[in-house]
């Protein structure tokens, strides 16, 4: 009797341990069904949207991310016209046909030209804060916002009837307004002067000694007034249209912003993985994560967790709830059991800080549970055999 009681007690302990194991089987994350349950009424308060990734969804998101285009936003194709500005220093030379008396008596360094025309070089002067310069006998002349040729015509017109057949030459002695500022992760931040040649974006990067990080990791930002546009440097190099002409006052910033996504669950490796500034697709991301583990992955349970712009898609759950910064928490679901999804995966573009998660297959969960049961039952069986 005593031996039978001991045997029943051992079996009872094993059964209790097995039932406890049912609710505590180790797992790398939620199952496919648990993620789908995020759309239940109890979870709607969190504002989570679940979206099946189709070709239409992938194309719409791709179009949303291709709105940045330097050629359209910044490049109007107009040739650069160097305009004078407040603070620029200019030199004005005035020629008069003989007998030249208006400036000849002023003692302003008169020189005799080969044609015997008399030239008077006025002292260099800085364009004032209100944008004017002073020319003897002509008075105040508006200089800011004018090109040198336009200013020459304005001074000539003001001197007509006072000087004898005046001809005027304006030379920019010191340029402090027609420049582009180049900063960021470059060899040496600089201010590049603009000329009539029409310097372009890559000229500015080169003038700063180039970037200090690999080209495929760099993003170029151009600030023009209130407009701020960014584009991967590799895209600018590949597409000549994006190498736009610069304007005075532009700020070119080279940004080293390592982009990455995190792979978790039944993938070949669980880690944060960096990718290039030009972006990668879901297919590339899965490959870099080591693919799906055959022994435990659920091909129907591939998910991308992302905070998406509220205007990115027509959301299935209404009303749409957003985070404090206006983002919508979204779970994109991909069914790799469908062969067509592999084409969609080559269109779906990963975002920075995305989380790629692959759930365990139900059979894998069952196998883990059985392993726990056997690990408890085996010592019991051994004990029984020993008892016998």
C-alpha positions as a Markdown table, in Angstrom:
| # | Residue | x | y | z |
|---|---|---|---|---|
| 1 | Unk | 0.0 | 0.0 | 0.0 |
| 2 | Unk | 2.8 | 2.4 | 0.9 |
| 3 | Unk | 4.5 | 1.9 | -2.5 |
| 4 | Unk | 1.2 | 2.4 | -4.4 |
| 5 | Unk | 0.6 | 5.7 | -2.6 |
| 6 | Unk | 4.1 | 6.9 | -3.4 |
| 7 | Unk | 3.5 | 6.1 | -7.1 |
| 8 | Unk | 0.2 | 8.0 | -7.2 |
| 9 | Unk | 1.8 | 11.0 | -5.5 |
| 10 | Unk | 4.6 | 11.0 | -8.1 |
| 11 | Unk | 2.0 | 10.9 | -11.0 |
| 12 | Unk | 0.0 | 13.7 | -9.4 |
| 13 | Unk | 3.1 | 15.9 | -9.1 |
| 14 | Unk | 3.9 | 15.2 | -12.8 |
| 15 | Unk | 0.4 | 16.1 | -13.9 |
| 16 | Unk | 0.3 | 19.3 | -11.9 |
| 17 | Unk | 3.7 | 20.3 | -13.4 |
| 18 | Unk | 2.4 | 19.6 | -16.9 |
| 19 | Unk | -0.6 | 21.8 | -16.4 |
| 20 | Unk | 1.5 | 24.6 | -15.1 |
| 21 | Unk | 3.8 | 24.2 | -18.1 |
| 22 | Unk | 0.9 | 24.8 | -20.5 |
| 23 | Unk | 0.8 | 28.5 | -19.4 |
| 24 | Unk | 4.5 | 29.0 | -19.1 |
| 25 | Unk | 6.0 | 27.6 | -22.3 |
| 26 | Unk | 9.0 | 29.9 | -23.3 |
| 27 | Unk | 8.2 | 32.0 | -26.3 |
| 28 | Unk | 10.0 | 34.7 | -28.3 |
| 29 | Unk | 6.8 | 36.8 | -28.7 |
| 30 | Unk | 3.1 | 36.7 | -29.6 |
| 31 | Unk | 1.7 | 34.1 | -31.9 |
| 32 | Unk | 0.1 | 35.0 | -35.2 |
| 33 | Unk | -3.4 | 34.8 | -33.6 |
| 34 | Unk | -2.4 | 36.9 | -30.7 |
| 35 | Unk | -1.2 | 39.7 | -33.0 |
| 36 | Unk | -4.4 | 39.4 | -34.9 |
| 37 | Unk | -6.3 | 39.8 | -31.6 |
| 38 | Unk | -4.9 | 43.4 | -31.4 |
| 39 | Unk | -7.9 | 44.4 | -33.5 |
| 40 | Unk | -10.4 | 43.3 | -30.8 |
| 41 | Unk | -12.5 | 45.8 | -29.0 |
| 42 | Unk | -10.3 | 45.6 | -25.9 |
| 43 | Unk | -7.2 | 46.6 | -27.8 |
| 44 | Unk | -8.7 | 49.4 | -29.9 |
| 45 | Unk | -8.0 | 51.8 | -27.1 |
| 46 | Unk | -4.3 | 51.4 | -28.0 |
| 47 | Unk | -5.0 | 52.6 | -31.5 |
| 48 | Unk | -3.2 | 49.7 | -33.2 |
| 49 | Unk | -4.0 | 49.2 | -36.9 |
| 50 | Unk | -3.4 | 45.9 | -38.6 |
| 51 | Unk | -2.8 | 46.2 | -42.3 |
| 52 | Unk | -2.3 | 43.3 | -44.7 |
| 53 | Unk | 0.6 | 44.1 | -47.1 |
| 54 | Unk | -0.7 | 44.0 | -50.7 |
| 55 | Unk | 0.8 | 45.4 | -53.9 |
| 56 | Unk | -1.6 | 48.4 | -53.6 |
| 57 | Unk | -0.5 | 49.1 | -50.0 |
| 58 | Unk | 3.2 | 48.7 | -50.9 |
| 59 | Unk | 2.9 | 51.0 | -53.9 |
| 60 | Unk | 1.1 | 53.7 | -52.0 |
| 61 | Unk | 3.7 | 53.7 | -49.2 |
| 62 | Unk | 6.5 | 53.8 | -51.8 |
| 63 | Unk | 4.9 | 56.8 | -53.6 |
| 64 | Unk | 4.5 | 58.5 | -50.2 |
| 65 | Unk | 8.3 | 58.2 | -49.6 |
| 66 | Unk | 9.3 | 59.4 | -53.0 |
| 67 | Unk | 7.9 | 62.9 | -52.6 |
| 68 | Unk | 11.3 | 64.3 | -51.9 |
| 69 | Unk | 12.8 | 65.4 | -55.1 |
| 70 | Unk | 15.4 | 68.2 | -55.3 |
| 71 | Unk | 14.8 | 68.6 | -59.1 |
| 72 | Unk | 11.1 | 69.5 | -58.5 |
| 73 | Unk | 11.4 | 71.3 | -55.1 |
| 74 | Unk | 14.6 | 73.2 | -55.6 |
| 75 | Unk | 15.9 | 73.1 | -59.2 |
| 76 | Unk | 14.1 | 75.5 | -61.4 |
| 77 | Unk | 16.8 | 75.4 | -64.1 |
| 78 | Unk | 17.3 | 79.2 | -63.9 |
| 79 | Unk | 20.9 | 80.3 | -64.4 |
| 80 | Unk | 22.5 | 81.9 | -61.3 |
| 81 | Unk | 22.5 | 85.7 | -61.3 |
| 82 | Unk | 24.8 | 87.1 | -58.8 |
| 83 | Unk | 23.0 | 89.9 | -57.0 |
| 84 | Unk | 24.6 | 92.5 | -54.7 |
| 85 | Unk | 23.5 | 92.5 | -51.1 |
| 86 | Unk | 23.9 | 94.4 | -47.9 |
| 87 | Unk | 27.5 | 94.2 | -46.7 |
| 88 | Unk | 29.0 | 93.6 | -50.2 |
| 89 | Unk | 32.0 | 95.9 | -51.0 |
| 90 | Unk | 32.1 | 97.3 | -54.5 |
| 91 | Unk | 34.4 | 99.5 | -56.6 |
| 92 | Unk | 32.9 | 102.0 | -59.1 |
| 93 | Unk | 35.0 | 103.3 | -62.1 |
| 94 | Unk | 33.6 | 106.1 | -64.2 |
| 95 | Unk | 34.9 | 106.9 | -67.7 |
| 96 | Unk | 34.4 | 110.3 | -69.3 |
| 97 | Unk | 35.1 | 111.4 | -72.9 |
| 98 | Unk | 37.5 | 114.4 | -73.3 |
| 99 | Unk | 37.3 | 117.0 | -72.0 |
| 100 | Unk | 36.4 | 115.3 | -68.8 |
| 101 | Unk | 35.9 | 117.7 | -66.0 |
| 102 | Unk | 33.2 | 116.4 | -63.7 |
| 103 | Unk | 35.4 | 113.8 | -61.9 |
| 104 | Unk | 38.8 | 115.2 | -63.2 |
| 105 | Unk | 38.8 | 117.9 | -60.6 |
| 106 | Unk | 37.9 | 115.7 | -57.7 |
| 107 | Unk | 41.3 | 114.1 | -57.3 |
| 108 | Unk | 39.9 | 110.5 | -57.2 |
| 109 | Unk | 42.9 | 108.8 | -58.7 |
| 110 | Unk | 42.3 | 109.8 | -62.4 |
| 111 | Unk | 44.1 | 107.7 | -65.0 |
| 112 | Unk | 44.4 | 108.2 | -68.7 |
| 113 | Unk | 43.0 | 105.4 | -70.8 |
| 114 | Unk | 44.5 | 104.4 | -74.2 |
| 115 | Unk | 41.5 | 106.2 | -75.9 |
| 116 | Unk | 42.3 | 109.3 | -73.9 |
| 117 | Unk | 39.1 | 108.9 | -72.0 |
| 118 | Unk | 39.5 | 109.8 | -68.4 |
| 119 | Unk | 38.7 | 107.2 | -65.8 |
| 120 | Unk | 38.0 | 108.0 | -62.2 |
| 121 | Unk | 38.1 | 105.1 | -59.7 |
| 122 | Unk | 35.9 | 105.9 | -56.7 |
| 123 | Unk | 36.9 | 104.5 | -53.3 |
| 124 | Unk | 35.6 | 101.1 | -52.4 |
| 125 | Unk | 32.4 | 101.3 | -50.4 |
| 126 | Unk | 30.1 | 98.9 | -48.5 |
| 127 | Unk | 26.5 | 98.6 | -49.5 |
| 128 | Unk | 24.6 | 100.1 | -46.5 |
| 129 | Unk | 22.0 | 98.5 | -44.4 |
| 130 | Unk | 19.2 | 100.0 | -46.4 |
| 131 | Unk | 20.8 | 98.7 | -49.6 |
| 132 | Unk | 22.2 | 102.0 | -51.1 |
| 133 | Unk | 25.6 | 103.4 | -52.2 |
| 134 | Unk | 26.6 | 107.0 | -52.8 |
| 135 | Unk | 28.0 | 108.2 | -56.1 |
| 136 | Unk | 29.2 | 111.8 | -56.4 |
| 137 | Unk | 26.9 | 113.9 | -58.6 |
| 138 | Unk | 24.5 | 111.0 | -58.8 |
| 139 | Unk | 23.4 | 110.7 | -55.2 |
| 140 | Unk | 22.1 | 107.6 | -53.5 |
| 141 | Unk | 21.7 | 104.6 | -55.9 |
| 142 | Unk | 19.9 | 101.4 | -54.9 |
| 143 | Unk | 22.5 | 98.5 | -55.1 |
| 144 | Unk | 21.0 | 95.6 | -53.0 |
| 145 | Unk | 19.1 | 93.1 | -55.1 |
| 146 | Unk | 20.8 | 94.4 | -58.3 |
| 147 | Unk | 23.4 | 92.7 | -60.5 |
| 148 | Unk | 26.6 | 94.6 | -61.3 |
| 149 | Unk | 25.4 | 95.2 | -64.9 |
| 150 | Unk | 22.1 | 96.6 | -63.6 |
| 151 | Unk | 23.9 | 98.9 | -61.2 |
| 152 | Unk | 26.2 | 100.1 | -64.0 |
| 153 | Unk | 23.2 | 101.1 | -66.0 |
| 154 | Unk | 21.6 | 102.8 | -63.1 |
| 155 | Unk | 24.7 | 104.9 | -62.3 |
| 156 | Unk | 25.2 | 105.7 | -66.0 |
| 157 | Unk | 21.6 | 107.0 | -66.3 |
| 158 | Unk | 22.0 | 109.1 | -63.1 |
| 159 | Unk | 25.2 | 110.8 | -64.5 |
| 160 | Unk | 23.8 | 111.5 | -68.0 |
| 161 | Unk | 23.7 | 115.3 | -68.5 |
| 162 | Unk | 26.3 | 115.8 | -65.8 |
| 163 | Unk | 29.3 | 113.9 | -67.0 |
| 164 | Unk | 30.5 | 113.8 | -70.6 |
| 165 | Unk | 29.4 | 110.5 | -72.2 |
| 166 | Unk | 29.8 | 108.6 | -69.0 |
| 167 | Unk | 30.6 | 104.9 | -69.0 |
| 168 | Unk | 30.5 | 103.0 | -65.7 |
| 169 | Unk | 32.1 | 99.7 | -64.5 |
| 170 | Unk | 31.1 | 98.1 | -61.2 |
| 171 | Unk | 33.4 | 95.5 | -59.7 |
| 172 | Unk | 32.5 | 93.3 | -56.7 |
| 173 | Unk | 35.6 | 93.7 | -54.4 |
| 174 | Unk | 34.3 | 91.6 | -51.5 |
| 175 | Unk | 31.5 | 89.1 | -51.7 |
| 176 | Unk | 29.7 | 88.5 | -48.4 |
| 177 | Unk | 26.2 | 87.6 | -49.6 |
| 178 | Unk | 26.5 | 85.3 | -52.6 |
| 179 | Unk | 27.6 | 82.2 | -50.8 |
| 180 | Unk | 26.4 | 78.8 | -49.7 |
| 181 | Unk | 27.1 | 77.4 | -46.2 |
| 182 | Unk | 28.3 | 73.8 | -46.1 |
| 183 | Unk | 28.2 | 72.1 | -42.7 |
| 184 | Unk | 27.6 | 68.6 | -41.1 |
| 185 | Unk | 29.7 | 65.5 | -41.4 |
| 186 | Unk | 32.1 | 66.9 | -44.0 |
| 187 | Unk | 35.9 | 67.2 | -43.9 |
| 188 | Unk | 35.8 | 71.0 | -43.2 |
| 189 | Unk | 32.7 | 73.2 | -42.9 |
| 190 | Unk | 33.0 | 76.1 | -45.3 |
| 191 | Unk | 31.2 | 79.0 | -47.0 |
| 192 | Unk | 31.4 | 78.5 | -50.7 |
| 193 | Unk | 31.1 | 81.6 | -52.9 |
| 194 | Unk | 28.8 | 81.5 | -55.8 |
| 195 | Unk | 29.9 | 82.7 | -59.2 |
| 196 | Unk | 28.3 | 83.2 | -62.6 |
| 197 | Unk | 29.3 | 79.6 | -63.4 |
| 198 | Unk | 26.4 | 78.3 | -61.3 |
| 199 | Unk | 27.8 | 76.0 | -58.7 |
| 200 | Unk | 25.7 | 72.9 | -57.9 |
| 201 | Unk | 25.1 | 70.7 | -54.9 |
| 202 | Unk | 28.0 | 68.3 | -55.4 |
| 203 | Unk | 30.3 | 71.3 | -55.9 |
| 204 | Unk | 29.4 | 72.4 | -52.4 |
| 205 | Unk | 30.1 | 69.0 | -51.0 |
| 206 | Unk | 33.5 | 68.9 | -52.8 |
| 207 | Unk | 34.4 | 72.4 | -51.6 |
| 208 | Unk | 34.1 | 71.1 | -48.0 |
| 209 | Unk | 36.5 | 68.3 | -48.7 |
| 210 | Unk | 33.8 | 65.6 | -49.2 |
| 211 | Unk | 31.9 | 63.6 | -46.6 |
| 212 | Unk | 33.7 | 61.7 | -43.8 |
| 213 | Unk | 31.5 | 58.7 | -43.8 |
| 214 | Unk | 30.7 | 56.1 | -46.5 |
| 215 | Unk | 28.6 | 57.6 | -49.3 |
| 216 | Unk | 25.8 | 55.1 | -49.0 |
| 217 | Unk | 25.3 | 56.1 | -45.3 |
| 218 | Unk | 25.0 | 59.8 | -45.9 |
| 219 | Unk | 22.0 | 62.1 | -46.4 |
| 220 | Unk | 22.2 | 65.6 | -47.9 |
| 221 | Unk | 19.8 | 68.2 | -46.5 |
| 222 | Unk | 19.3 | 71.5 | -48.4 |
| 223 | Unk | 17.7 | 74.4 | -46.5 |
| 224 | Unk | 16.4 | 77.3 | -48.7 |
| 225 | Unk | 14.4 | 79.8 | -46.8 |
| 226 | Unk | 11.6 | 77.9 | -45.1 |
| 227 | Unk | 12.0 | 74.9 | -47.4 |
| 228 | Unk | 14.0 | 71.9 | -46.1 |
| 229 | Unk | 14.6 | 68.9 | -48.4 |
| 230 | Unk | 16.6 | 65.8 | -47.8 |
| 231 | Unk | 17.9 | 63.1 | -50.2 |
| 232 | Unk | 20.5 | 60.3 | -49.9 |
| 233 | Unk | 23.8 | 61.3 | -51.3 |
| 234 | Unk | 24.0 | 58.2 | -53.4 |
| 235 | Unk | 20.8 | 59.2 | -55.1 |
| 236 | Unk | 22.2 | 62.6 | -56.0 |
| 237 | Unk | 25.3 | 61.0 | -57.5 |
| 238 | Unk | 23.3 | 58.5 | -59.5 |
| 239 | Unk | 20.7 | 61.0 | -60.8 |
| 240 | Unk | 22.2 | 64.2 | -62.3 |
| 241 | Unk | 18.8 | 65.9 | -62.1 |
| 242 | Unk | 19.1 | 65.9 | -58.3 |
| 243 | Unk | 22.4 | 67.8 | -58.5 |
| 244 | Unk | 20.6 | 71.1 | -58.5 |
| 245 | Unk | 22.0 | 74.5 | -58.9 |
| 246 | Unk | 22.4 | 76.4 | -55.6 |
| 247 | Unk | 21.3 | 79.9 | -54.7 |
| 248 | Unk | 22.7 | 82.5 | -52.4 |
| 249 | Unk | 21.9 | 81.7 | -48.7 |
| 250 | Unk | 21.4 | 78.0 | -49.2 |
| 251 | Unk | 22.6 | 75.8 | -46.3 |
| 252 | Unk | 23.9 | 72.3 | -47.3 |
| 253 | Unk | 24.1 | 69.9 | -44.4 |
| 254 | Unk | 25.7 | 66.4 | -44.7 |
| 255 | Unk | 24.0 | 64.1 | -42.3 |
| 256 | Unk | 25.3 | 60.8 | -41.1 |
| 257 | Unk | 22.2 | 59.1 | -39.8 |
| 258 | Unk | 22.7 | 55.3 | -39.6 |
| 259 | Unk | 19.3 | 53.7 | -40.4 |
| 260 | Unk | 18.4 | 50.4 | -38.8 |
| 261 | Unk | 15.6 | 48.0 | -38.2 |
| 262 | Unk | 15.3 | 45.4 | -35.5 |
| 263 | Unk | 14.7 | 41.7 | -36.2 |
| 264 | Unk | 13.0 | 39.6 | -33.5 |
| 265 | Unk | 11.3 | 36.2 | -33.3 |
| 266 | Unk | 11.9 | 33.2 | -35.5 |
| 267 | Unk | 14.5 | 34.8 | -37.8 |
| 268 | Unk | 18.0 | 33.6 | -38.4 |
| 269 | Unk | 19.4 | 36.3 | -36.0 |
| 270 | Unk | 17.8 | 38.6 | -33.5 |
| 271 | Unk | 19.6 | 41.9 | -33.6 |
| 272 | Unk | 19.5 | 45.5 | -34.8 |
| 273 | Unk | 20.6 | 45.7 | -38.4 |
| 274 | Unk | 21.9 | 48.8 | -40.2 |
| 275 | Unk | 21.0 | 49.7 | -43.8 |
| 276 | Unk | 21.9 | 52.3 | -46.4 |
| 277 | Unk | 20.4 | 55.8 | -46.6 |
| 278 | Unk | 18.8 | 55.0 | -49.9 |
| 279 | Unk | 16.7 | 52.3 | -48.1 |
| 280 | Unk | 16.0 | 48.6 | -48.4 |
| 281 | Unk | 13.0 | 46.5 | -49.1 |
| 282 | Unk | 11.3 | 43.9 | -46.9 |
| 283 | Unk | 12.8 | 41.1 | -49.0 |
| 284 | Unk | 16.3 | 42.5 | -48.4 |
| 285 | Unk | 15.6 | 43.0 | -44.7 |
| 286 | Unk | 14.5 | 39.4 | -44.2 |
| 287 | Unk | 17.7 | 38.2 | -46.0 |
| 288 | Unk | 19.9 | 40.4 | -43.8 |
| 289 | Unk | 18.1 | 39.0 | -40.7 |
| 290 | Unk | 19.1 | 35.4 | -41.8 |
| 291 | Unk | 15.7 | 34.5 | -43.3 |
| 292 | Unk | 13.0 | 32.5 | -41.5 |
| 293 | Unk | 14.0 | 29.6 | -39.3 |
| 294 | Unk | 12.5 | 26.4 | -40.9 |
| 295 | Unk | 12.2 | 24.6 | -37.6 |
| 296 | Unk | 9.9 | 27.1 | -35.8 |
| 297 | Unk | 8.8 | 30.0 | -38.0 |
| 298 | Unk | 5.3 | 30.7 | -39.1 |
| 299 | Unk | 5.4 | 31.9 | -42.7 |
| 300 | Unk | 2.0 | 33.4 | -42.3 |
| 301 | Unk | 3.1 | 35.4 | -39.3 |
| 302 | Unk | 5.6 | 37.9 | -40.6 |
| 303 | Unk | 4.9 | 41.4 | -39.1 |
| 304 | Unk | 6.4 | 44.8 | -39.4 |
| 305 | Unk | 5.7 | 47.1 | -36.4 |
| 306 | Unk | 5.9 | 50.8 | -37.3 |
| 307 | Unk | 4.8 | 54.2 | -36.2 |
| 308 | Unk | 3.3 | 55.5 | -39.5 |
| 309 | Unk | 2.1 | 59.0 | -40.6 |
| 310 | Unk | -1.6 | 59.4 | -40.1 |
| 311 | Unk | -2.2 | 60.3 | -43.7 |
| 312 | Unk | -0.2 | 57.4 | -45.1 |
| 313 | Unk | -3.1 | 55.0 | -45.7 |
| 314 | Unk | -6.9 | 54.7 | -45.3 |
| 315 | Unk | -6.9 | 52.9 | -42.0 |
| 316 | Unk | -9.2 | 49.9 | -41.4 |
| 317 | Unk | -10.0 | 50.8 | -37.7 |
| 318 | Unk | -12.0 | 54.0 | -37.1 |
| 319 | Unk | -11.7 | 56.4 | -35.4 |
| 320 | Unk | -7.9 | 56.6 | -36.0 |
| 321 | Unk | -6.0 | 57.2 | -32.8 |
| 322 | Unk | -2.5 | 58.7 | -32.9 |
| 323 | Unk | 0.4 | 59.1 | -30.5 |
| 324 | Unk | 1.4 | 62.5 | -29.0 |
| 325 | Unk | 3.6 | 63.2 | -32.1 |
| 326 | Unk | 0.8 | 62.4 | -34.5 |
| 327 | Unk | 1.9 | 58.9 | -35.5 |
| 328 | Unk | -0.3 | 55.8 | -35.9 |
| 329 | Unk | 0.9 | 52.5 | -34.4 |
| 330 | Unk | 0.6 | 50.0 | -37.3 |
| 331 | Unk | 1.3 | 46.3 | -37.6 |
| 332 | Unk | 1.9 | 45.3 | -41.3 |
| 333 | Unk | 1.1 | 41.6 | -41.8 |
| 334 | Unk | 2.7 | 39.5 | -44.6 |
| 335 | Unk | 1.7 | 36.0 | -45.6 |
| 336 | Unk | 4.8 | 34.3 | -47.1 |
| 337 | Unk | 2.7 | 31.2 | -47.8 |
| 338 | Unk | 1.4 | 33.1 | -50.7 |
| 339 | Unk | 4.0 | 33.1 | -53.5 |
| 340 | Unk | 2.8 | 36.5 | -54.7 |
| 341 | Unk | 3.8 | 38.1 | -51.4 |
| 342 | Unk | 7.5 | 37.6 | -52.4 |
| 343 | Unk | 6.9 | 40.2 | -55.2 |
| 344 | Unk | 5.2 | 42.5 | -52.8 |
| 345 | Unk | 8.2 | 42.1 | -50.4 |
| 346 | Unk | 10.4 | 43.5 | -53.1 |
| 347 | Unk | 8.3 | 46.7 | -53.2 |
| 348 | Unk | 7.6 | 47.3 | -49.5 |
| 349 | Unk | 10.2 | 49.6 | -48.2 |
| 350 | Unk | 11.5 | 49.4 | -44.7 |
| 351 | Unk | 11.6 | 52.5 | -42.5 |
| 352 | Unk | 14.2 | 53.6 | -39.9 |
| 353 | Unk | 13.5 | 52.0 | -36.5 |
| 354 | Unk | 11.0 | 49.4 | -38.0 |
| 355 | Unk | 10.6 | 46.1 | -36.0 |
| 356 | Unk | 10.5 | 43.0 | -38.1 |
| 357 | Unk | 9.0 | 40.1 | -36.1 |
| 358 | Unk | 8.3 | 36.5 | -37.2 |
| 359 | Unk | 6.1 | 34.5 | -34.9 |
| 360 | Unk | 6.5 | 30.8 | -34.0 |
| 361 | Unk | 4.5 | 28.2 | -35.8 |
| 362 | Unk | 1.7 | 26.5 | -33.7 |
| 363 | Unk | 3.4 | 23.1 | -34.1 |
| 364 | Unk | 6.6 | 24.6 | -32.7 |
| 365 | Unk | 4.7 | 25.8 | -29.6 |
| 366 | Unk | 3.2 | 22.4 | -29.2 |
| 367 | Unk | 6.6 | 20.8 | -29.6 |
| 368 | Unk | 8.1 | 23.0 | -26.9 |
| 369 | Unk | 5.1 | 22.1 | -24.6 |
| 370 | Unk | 5.7 | 18.4 | -25.1 |
| 371 | Unk | 9.3 | 18.8 | -24.4 |
| 372 | Unk | 8.4 | 20.4 | -21.1 |
| 373 | Unk | 5.9 | 17.6 | -20.3 |
| 374 | Unk | 8.5 | 14.9 | -21.2 |
| 375 | Unk | 11.1 | 16.6 | -19.1 |
| 376 | Unk | 8.8 | 16.3 | -16.1 |
| 377 | Unk | 7.3 | 12.8 | -17.0 |
| 378 | Unk | 10.6 | 11.1 | -17.7 |
| 379 | Unk | 11.9 | 11.3 | -14.1 |
| 380 | Unk | 8.5 | 9.9 | -13.0 |
| 381 | Unk | 8.7 | 7.0 | -15.4 |
| 382 | Unk | 12.3 | 6.3 | -14.3 |
| 383 | Unk | 11.2 | 6.4 | -10.7 |
| 384 | Unk | 8.3 | 3.9 | -11.4 |
| 385 | Unk | 10.6 | 1.6 | -13.2 |
| 386 | Unk | 13.0 | 1.7 | -10.4 |
| 387 | Unk | 10.2 | 1.1 | -7.9 |
| 388 | Unk | 9.1 | -1.9 | -9.8 |
